Amino acid sequence: MKKMIFIAGLLLSMALTAFAEQQGVFMQFHRKINPENSRDVNRAPMRLPIDVVYDSDMHKIEVTGEESIEAEVFLYNTNGSLENYSSSLNTDFTVLTSGIYTIQIQGNGWYAEGEIEVE
């Protein structure tokens, strides 16, 4: 019986550490409105199939999305300086210094921003 409890505890602790390795990044999506067309109204937030995940064990920020989405990805450091850039959506960045990083994804007619704190 003690062996079963030990194995169950071991499996539970391994499952909890597996989830602690990756952290999702909340991204706010915005539509670029043409100032010449005053009839555009942004009533609902955009939802795009894009995921941004920070892996604390590998020190990587992974950006993934559908291949059909054309977008550029920018990574800014704590000072607001451009740290890294990718001309395609599906990419990953390695971050070695701690601080707050800003991720900006720009597409045709929209952009998304999010922040991640790296420790």
N, C-alpha and C positions, 0 to 999 in steps of 0.2 A: 504494500500500500504506500509506503514512504517513497518507493522508487517511482510510482505513478505520479505522486504529487510533485516530486522533484522534476520529472520529465515535463509535466504540465507547466510548472513554473518556469522551466528553462525555455520551453516553446513560447510562452507568453512574453518573456523578457526579450527574446529574439525578435518577435513580431513588433514589439514596441520600438526597439532600436532601428528596425528596418524602416518604420514610418518616420522616424526622427531625422533621417538622412536628407530627405528632400522636403522643400518648403515651397508651396505655390506662391506666386507673386500676383497680387491683385492689379489688374490693368484697367484703366479707364479709357474707353473708346469714344472718340469724338468725330463728328462729320465736319469737314471743311465746307463752310457756307460761302457761296458766291455773293459778295457785297452788292453786285449789280442787280441781282435778282432778289427783290425784297419779299417775294412770296414764299421763300424757303422757311419752313418752321421745323425746328428740331424738337419733336414731342416725346420721343422714346429713345432710350439709350441704345447704342449699336451693340450687336452681339456678333462676334466673329469667332470662327473655330481656331483660335490661337491660344496656346498654352505657354506660360513662362514659369520655369521651375528652377529654384536654386538648390544645388546639391552641396551641402556643407562638408561632406567627406572628400569630395573631388574638387571643391572650390570652383564649381562651374555653374554658370547661368545658361540654361538651355531654352531656346526659343523654337517652338515647333508649330506648324500649321499646315493647312492643305497646300499641295504643290501649285495649285492654280492661283493662289493669292500672291500677287506681286507686291513686295514691300521691302523697305530698307530698315535695318536695325542699328540703332545708335546706343552706345553705353557711355554714360557720363559718370565721372567720379564725384567724390564729396565736394570738390572745389568747383564743379560745374564744367570741368574740362573734358573734352572728348577722349575717352579711354580706349574705345575700340569701335569698329564699324563693320557691318556686313551688308553687301548689296543684295543678299537673298534672305528670305524669312527664316528658313530652317538653318539655324546656326547655334553654336555654343561659344561662350566666352569664359576664359579662365581668369579669376580674380584672386590675387594673392594678398592684397592689403585690406585691412578692415576699414569699415566706413559705410556710408549710405550711398548706394549707386542708383542712378536713375536710368531706366530703360525707356527708350522712345522708339516706336515702330511707326513708320510713315508709309502709307499706301496712296493710291490714286483717289483723292477726295476724302480721305480719313487719316487719322493718326491715333495712336494709343500711347499712354504714359503709365509708368509704374515705378515704385521704389522698393528696394530690397536692402536690408541692413546685413552686412557681412561682418562677422565677428572673427 
